[in-house]
Amino acid sequence: MSNNHLPFERPLVELQAKITELKKYTQAKELDFSSEIEQLEKRLNTMEEQIYGNLNTWQKVQIARHTDRPTTTYYLEHIFDDFLELHGDRLFRDDPSLIGGLARLDDVVVTVLGHERGGKTKEKIRRNFGSPHPEGYRKALRLMHQAEKFNRPIITFIDTQGAYPGIAAEERGQCEAIAHNLREMAALTVPIIVVVIGEGGSGGALAIGVGDRLLMLENAYYSVISPEGAAAILFHDASKAEEAAQALKITAQELKALKIIDEIIAEPRGGAHKNREEQAAYVKKSLLHVLKALIKIPKEDRVVSRYKKLAAIGSYQVEE
């Protein structure tokens, strides 16, 4: 088990440590404790099923934020072939917190882009922890317009706490850049598939989140605001993030029930970081299945269907 375990995983870590210690003792003393080890491993398996099969919202948020969770770069390397990264918004600079370019998904050439939060500390800083500036969203829009021109499907990966809220970003038109993307993506005629792979925070996520199909990993979350931000507003106490998370209805399962997302992609037991290769295989399988269906839809019907899908989100009641 990874050393980067989460608080609720402590019982599993402790039991795994006992099993490891007993195995070492068995080898050192040349004694047979195979029966005891087998019983402990069965107990560990049962405990994993109980813990991971009954995760609450806050625990899923913690898994979505896990430092070892695969990012967009990992999926680019393990799902697609011949990825060619394209840089810059042609207005200000390149934003490394949002990456994109051309790639092959089996035999289909696609435009793929997504938030990139980085792995180690230096990389996280360079990537601005996955929080794009307006030039990041303008780069994304440039690549999407290019995809429209050459009739290439678009695949986006969402993994951000939100757009960068700094003064410089606001001065360069952060809100306008996000709003522009929303409008333009709604009108594109090529297929658009959106996948929430970790955190899906606020307009920073939505700016590349308008599509024909919205998929979410099992332990990802998608929200108008972070649990901490909601707690600060609702309860005037950011430490009540766990309570806010529960109220926000932000998990994949809750959003599927509300008909906001279309499909939940399974994760290995304990989260995507437990088996990255297996997770990449799950994502690729879903992408191929959805893309095959979308390509068959005529362009005009696709745009109308996308509009109806978005317009149908939410409900209201008229009292007599």
BABATI-300433 format. One record per residue (C-alpha): x, y, z; residue number from 1. Coordinates in steps of 0.5 Angstrom, whole numbers, always signed. Each point is the difference from the previous one (the first is absolute). Layout:
# BABATI-300433
PT      u      v      w    n
PT      X      Y      Z  NUM
...
END
This chain:
# BABATI-300433
PT      u      v      w    n
PT     +0     +0     +0    1
PT     +2     +7     -2    2
PT     +4     +4     +6    3
PT     -5     +6     -2    4
PT     -6     -4     +3    5
PT     -6     +4     +2    6
PT     -3     +1     +7    7
PT     -5     -5     +0    8
PT     +4     -5     -3    9
PT     +4     -1     +6   10
PT     -3     -6     +3   11
PT     +2     -3     -7   12
PT     +7     +2     +0   13
PT     +1     -2     +7   14
PT     -3     -7     -2   15
PT     +5     +0     -6   16
PT     +6     +1     +5   17
PT     -2     -6     +4   18
PT     +0     -4     -6   19
PT     +6     +2     -3   20
PT     +4     -1     +7   21
PT     -3     -7     +1   22
PT     +3     -2     -7   23
PT     +7     +3     +2   24
PT     +0     -4     +7   25
PT     -3     -6     -4   26
PT     +6     +0     -5   27
PT     +5     +2     +6   28
PT     -2     -5     +5   29
PT     -2     -5     -6   30
PT     -6     -1     +4   31
PT     -7     -2     -4   32
PT     -5     +6     +2   33
PT     -3     -1     -7   34
PT     -7     -2     +3   35
PT     +0     +7     +4   36
PT     +2     +4     -5   37
PT     -5     -3     -5   38
PT     -5     +2     +6   39
PT     +3     +7     +0   40
PT     -1     +1     -7   41
PT     -7     -2     -1   42
PT     -1     +5     +6   43
PT     +3     +5     -4   44
PT     -4     -1     -6   45
PT     -6     +0     +4   46
PT     +2     +7     +3   47
PT     +2     +3     -7   48
PT     -7     -2     -2   49
PT     -4     +3     +6   50
PT     +4     +6     -1   51
PT     +1     +2     -7   52
PT     -7     -3     -1   53
PT     -3     +5     +5   54
PT     +4     +6     -2   55
PT     -4     +7     +2   56
PT     +1     +6     -4   57
PT     +6     +3     +4   58
PT     +4     -6     -1   59
PT     -2     +0     -7   60
PT     +3     +7     -1   61
PT     +6     -2     +4   62
PT     +1     -6     -5   63
PT     -1     +5     -6   64
PT     +6     +5     +3   65
PT     +4     -6     +1   66
PT     +8     +2     -1   67
PT     +1     -6     -4   68
PT     -7     +0     -4   69
PT     +2     +0     -8   70
PT     -1     +6     -3   71
PT     -1     +2     -7   72
PT     +7     -1     -2   73
PT     +0     -7     +2   74
PT     -7     -1     -4   75
PT     +4     +3     -6   76
PT     +5     -5     +0   77
PT     -4     -6     +2   78
PT     -6     +1     -5   79
PT     +2     +4     -6   80
PT     +5     -1     -5   81
PT     +5     +5     -4   82
PT     -2     +6     +5   83
PT     +2     +6     -3   84
PT     +0     +6     +5   85
PT     -2     +7     -2   86
PT     +2     +6     +4   87
PT     -3     +7     +1   88
PT     -6     +4     -1   89
PT     +3     +5     -6   90
PT     -1     +6     +5   91
PT     +4     +0     +6   92
PT     +4     -7     +2   93
PT     -1     -7     +1   94
PT     -3     -3     +6   95
PT     +3     -6     +3   96
PT     -6     -2     +4   97
PT     -5     -1     -6   98
PT     +3     -5     -5   99
PT     -2     -2     -7  100
PT     +2     -2     -7  101
PT     -2     -6     -5  102
PT     +0     -7     +1  103
PT     -2     -7     -2  104
PT     -6     -4     +4  105
PT     +1     -6     -4  106
PT     -1     +2     -7  107
PT     -3     +6     +1  108
PT     +3     +7     +0  109
PT     -2     +4     +6  110
PT     +1     +7     +3  111
PT     +1     -2     +8  112
PT     +1     +5     +5  113
PT     +0     +1     +8  114
PT     +2     +3     +6  115
PT     +7     -2     +3  116
PT     +2     +0     +7  117
PT     +6     -3     +0  118
PT     +4     -5     +4  119
PT     +5     +2     +5  120
PT     +1     +7     +3  121
PT     +4     +3     -5  122
PT     -5     -2     -6  123
PT     -6     +2     +4  124
PT     +3     +7     +1  125
PT     +1     +0     -7  126
PT     -7     -2     -2  127
PT     -3     +4     +5  128
PT     -3     -6     +3  129
PT     -5     +0     -6  130
PT     -3     +6     +1  131
PT     +0     +4     -7  132
PT     +1     +7     -2  133
PT     -4     +3     -5  134
PT     +5     -2     -5  135
PT     -1     -7     +1  136
PT     -7     +0     -1  137
PT     +1     +4     -7  138
PT     +5     -5     -2  139
PT     -5     -5     +1  140
PT     -5     +4     -4  141
PT     +5     +1     -5  142
PT     +1     -8     -1  143
PT     -7     -1     +0  144
PT     -1     +5     -6  145
PT     +5     -4     -3  146
PT     -3     -7     +1  147
PT     -6     +3     -3  148
PT     +3     +2     -6  149
PT     +3     -7     -1  150
PT     -6     -3     +2  151
PT     +4     -4     +6  152
PT     -4     -2     +6  153
PT     +2     +3     +7  154
PT     +1     -3     +7  155
PT     +2     +4     +6  156
PT     +2     -2     +7  157
PT     -2     +4     +6  158
PT     +4     +0     +6  159
PT     +0     +7     +3  160
PT     -2     +3     +7  161
PT     -2     +6     -5  162
PT     +3     +6     -4  163
PT     +6     +4     +3  164
PT     -4     +5     +4  165
PT     +6     +5     +0  166
PT     +0     +7     -2  167
PT     +4     +0     -6  168
PT     -4     -6     -3  169
PT     -6     +5     +2  170
PT     +3     +5     -4  171
PT     +1     -4     -6  172
PT     -7     -2     +0  173
PT     -1     -6     +4  174
PT     -8     +0     +0  175
PT     +0     +2     -8  176
PT     +4     -6     -2  177
PT     -4     -5     +4  178
PT     -6     +3     -3  179
PT     +2     +0     -7  180
PT     +2     -7     +1  181
PT     -7     -2     +2  182
PT     -3     +4     -6  183
PT     +5     -3     -5  184
PT     +0     -7     +3  185
PT     -8     +0     -1  186
PT     +0     +1     -7  187
PT     +6     -5     -2  188
PT     -3     -5     -5  189
PT     +6     -5     +1  190
PT     -1     -5     +6  191
PT     +2     +2     +7  192
PT     +1     -5     +5  193
PT     +2     +3     +7  194
PT     +3     -4     +6  195
PT     +0     +2     +7  196
PT     +6     -4     +3  197
PT     +1     +3     +6  198
PT     -2     +7     +3  199
PT     -5     +4     -4  200
PT     +0     +7     +3  201
PT     -5     +6     -2  202
PT     +1     +3     -7  203
PT     +7     -2     +0  204
PT     -2     -7     -2  205
PT     -7     +2     -4  206
PT     +5     +4     -5  207
PT     +2     -6     -3  208
PT     -6     -4     +2  209
PT     -6     +1     -5  210
PT     -1     -6     -4  211
PT     -4     -5     -3  212
PT     +1     -5     +6  213
PT     +3     +1     +7  214
PT     +4     -6     +3  215
PT     +2     +0     +7  216
PT     +5     -5     +4  217
PT     -3     -3     +5  218
PT     +3     +4     +6  219
PT     +1     +6     -4  220
PT     -4     +6     +2  221
PT     -4     +6     -4  222
PT     -2     +6     +4  223
PT     -2     +8     -1  224
PT     +5     +1     +6  225
PT     +5     -4     +4  226
PT     -3     -3     +7  227
PT     +5     +5     +3  228
PT     -3     +6     -3  229
PT     -7     -2     +1  230
PT     +1     -1     +7  231
PT     +4     +7     +1  232
PT     -7     +3     -4  233
PT     -5     -4     +4  234
PT     +3     -2     +6  235
PT     +5     +6     +1  236
PT     +5     -6     +2  237
PT     +4     -3     -6  238
PT     +2     -6     +5  239
PT     -8     -2     -1  240
PT     +2     -2     -7  241
PT     -2     -8     +1  242
PT     -7     +3     +2  243
PT     +0     +4     -6  244
PT     +2     -5     -5  245
PT     -6     -5     +3  246
PT     -5     +6     -2  247
PT     +3     +2     -7  248
PT     -2     -7     -3  249
PT     +7     +0     -4  250
PT     +2     -7     -1  251
PT     -1     -4     -6  252
PT     -5     -5     +3  253
PT     -5     +7     +2  254
PT     +2     +3     -7  255
PT     -2     -6     -4  256
PT     -7     +0     +4  257
PT     -1     +7     -1  258
PT     +1     -1     -8  259
PT     +6     +5     +0  260
PT     +5     -5     -2  261
PT     -1     -6     -5  262
PT     +5     -6     +2  263
PT     +4     -2     +6  264
PT     +7     -3     -1  265
PT     +2     -5     +5  266
PT     +6     +1     +4  267
PT     +4     -6     +3  268
PT     -1     -1     +7  269
PT     +2     +5     +4  270
PT     +1     +5     -5  271
PT     +3     +2     -7  272
PT     +7     +0     +3  273
PT     +0     -7     +3  274
PT     +1     -3     -7  275
PT     +1     +6     -6  276
PT     +1     -5     -6  277
PT     -7     -3     +2  278
PT     -3     +7     +1  279
PT     +2     +2     -7  280
PT     -3     -6     -3  281
PT     -6     +1     +3  282
PT     +0     +7     -3  283
PT     +2     -2     -7  284
PT     -6     -5     +0  285
PT     -5     +5     +2  286
PT     +3     +6     -5  287
PT     +0     -5     -6  288
PT     -7     -3     +1  289
PT     -3     +8     +1  290
PT     +4     +2     -6  291
PT     -2     -5     -5  292
PT     -8     +2     +2  293
PT     +2     +7     -1  294
PT     +3     +0     -6  295
PT     -6     -3     -3  296
PT     -5     +6     +1  297
PT     +0     +5     -5  298
PT     +3     +7     +2  299
PT     -7     +4     +0  300
PT     -3     -6     +4  301
PT     +6     +0     +5  302
PT     +0     +8     +1  303
PT     -8     +0     +2  304
PT     +1     -7     +4  305
PT     +6     +4     +4  306
PT     -5     +6     +1  307
PT     -6     -4     +2  308
PT     +5     -4     +5  309
PT     +2     +6     +3  310
PT     -6     +4     +1  311
PT     -3     -6     +3  312
PT     +4     +0     +6  313
PT     -4     +2     +6  314
PT     -7     +1     +2  315
PT     -5     +4     +3  316
PT     -7     +0     +2  317
PT     -6     +5     -1  318
PT     -4     +1     +6  319
PT     -8     +1     -2  320
END
